[in-house]
Amino acid sequence: MAIDCLILGAGQEVGKSCVVVSINGKRIMFDCGMHMGYLDHRRYPDFSRIPNYDQGRSSGSAFDHAIDCIIITHFHLDHVGALPYFTEVCGYRGPIYMTYPTKALSPLMLEDYRKVMVERRGEEEQFTSDHIAECMKKVIAVDLKQTIQVDKDLQIRAYYAGHVLGAAMFYAKVGDSAILYTGDYNMTPDRHLGAAQIDRLHLDLVISESTYATTIRDSKYSREREFLKAVHECISGGGKVLIPTFALGRAQELCILLEDYWERMNLKVPIYFSAGLTIQANMYYKMLISWTSQRIKETYSTHNAFDFKHVKDFERSMIDAPGPCVLFATPGMISGGFSLEVFKHWAPSEKNLITLPGYCVAGTIGHKLMSGKPSKIDLDKDTSVDVRCQIHQLSFSPHTDAKGIMDLIKFLSPKHVILVHGEKPKMATLKGRIQSELGIHCYDPANNETVSIPSTQYVKAVASDAFARSCLNPNFKFLKSSSGNGLQVTDERVSDGILVLEKSQKPKVMQQDELLLMLGENEHKVEHSCCFPVHIGNIESSERSSTGFWLRLFSARLSDEISAGIIVQDFEGHIQVESFHLSICLKDSCSHRITDDSQNKSESVFCCCTWSVEDEKIAWKIISTMKNFNLNPGQQDASNN
């Protein structure tokens, strides 16, 4: 069986996260997002690529037979933005799972986006307010670490991801195969959220975001100081600060930071939120304190961190009002809406500052500003904006950095990793690190590509009585001690058995002898044989004919040469190392003999040896050691003593 992962979005790009995973007969859609940088067909994932999606068309539910469930990791539009379209327009009617905060906040994000795109920009409506409401009725909310049995075969579980309020990584298990889809996550805590937390799991696959695949961030405190310095210098010079951000997440993080700074510095310059969405979002943050950082939870009884004393509502009529101010305007990335409207007014002034606190998707105004300070930006074929303001880019992103990704992968140690939600060249670099440093198979597929990996499948078998008894027998191993004095004795009770699968019978593990008896067959073994010369020089004939002399000498040499953990045993008449047997060959002619015409036979001793297939490597190491044997007078004296 294989695990097939169809990447419908966020393949070698950031945007419209959507991965469809087929695992042991079950098919799960992880996230259903839209791309914030496109307004054409590329905005949504190509759902027609989902296998068997059209089997239910006759009953009006095209995707119900193709998808067993949808899992949404968090409320950001690049993860949930296409969900109402998929359920209400495309017709999916199956279960949808997300955390309680994600269920509460997703409708706010979706409705705000719909208003911006349809009511303000006049675009064609992709889904309505009613579609959003009907979509959310299908959602089943889950708690962290709550195991949900989707059906008799499929179970899922959510883990705290940091990133934004309610964000979760999701574990899914079908039979013996298990995967983890991380969504977006943060491995370090910030002011209002904790770091991602997850159990150590046995996983076939981890599908991980890789937004900052090559970035190692500096100290959070130095980034905060740099941000506050830039803001303070701008308002001290009478300028206005525009912080384009989404209403949920970085807005609350930066408001807590500015609120604390304004209080300490006794500043009177106003801080504004655009529209009422963030005010409404702050209400939810107050209600969902248990999902926030430990510091906020501990101080909640005396002070709610989301009661902002210095933050006020902003009205459109205030855009050109004189005097300094700080404005949080949605959406982030300046991808449209009010943040774009304010940008048009404030960008031409050298006194003003635009600070971009996180990642900006290609195609957005924010991305153009981050790619180098342009003097003019074309909004469309008829409109351009002069950019004379200061541009300040600082990573307050809630995504983990490269170190965090490597730490998570190393902790979980899955058999395979698929990277999504990142930029192609940086993903390739991270992929190389995961494979070289961690020794884990890693893939970075593009959109609409499918990656197939082998899945785990365990067989429950009955042990025969003879096999069970063999497991009780000690299996002593004699190892050389590291100090060179004496032996270390260990008991490694590993029994070899054979799995027998018979028609209409339970699988059974039995010993080899039992299988031969059951089949009525005799045992056959394959052994290798070799007879080779060892050069000993010209010594007395009496010593040449003494097999005991040579065996003691060869045993001493092999004990020095063979690596620790392998014991050379000197029996009367032969030397044994695992299945390798070596004895002195006194025959004039041996069928296994390898001769070397360059060597004088009178100055050689022939060694006859046999070994089984599993000890092939050690056998040839011993033969190589023996062929390089060189007897010197000092060795001869030592052996006589």
Secondary structure, DSSP 8 states (H G I E B T S, - for coil): -EEEEEEEE-SSSSSS-EEEEEETTEEEEE-----TT-SSGGGS--GGGSTTTTTTGGGT-TTTTT-SEEE---S-HHHHTTHHIIIIIS---S-EEEEHHHHHHHHHHHHHHHIIIIIIT----SS-HHHHHHHHHTEEEE-BT--EESSSSEEEEEEE--SSTT-EEEEEEETTEEEEE--S--SS--SSS----------SEEEEE-TTTT-----HHHHHHHHHHHHHHHHHTT-EEEEE--TTTHHHHHHHHHHHHHHHHT----EEEETTHHHHHHHHHHHTGGGS-HHHHHHTTT--TT--SSEEEE-GGGTT-SS-EEEEESSGGG-SHHHHHHHHHHTT-TT-EEEE-S---TTSHHHHHHTS--SEEESSSS-EEE--SEEEE----SS--HHHHHHHHHHH--SEEEEESS-HHHHHHHHHHHHHHH--EEE---TT-EEEEE-------EE-HHHHHHHHS--EEEEE-TTSSSEEEEE------EEE--TTS--EEE-HHHHHHHHT------EEEEEEEEE--S--HHHHT-HHHHHHHHHHHHHHHS-TT---EEETTEEEETTEEEEE---SS-TTB---TTS-GGGEEEEEEEEEGGGHHHHHHHHHHHHT----HHHHHHHH-
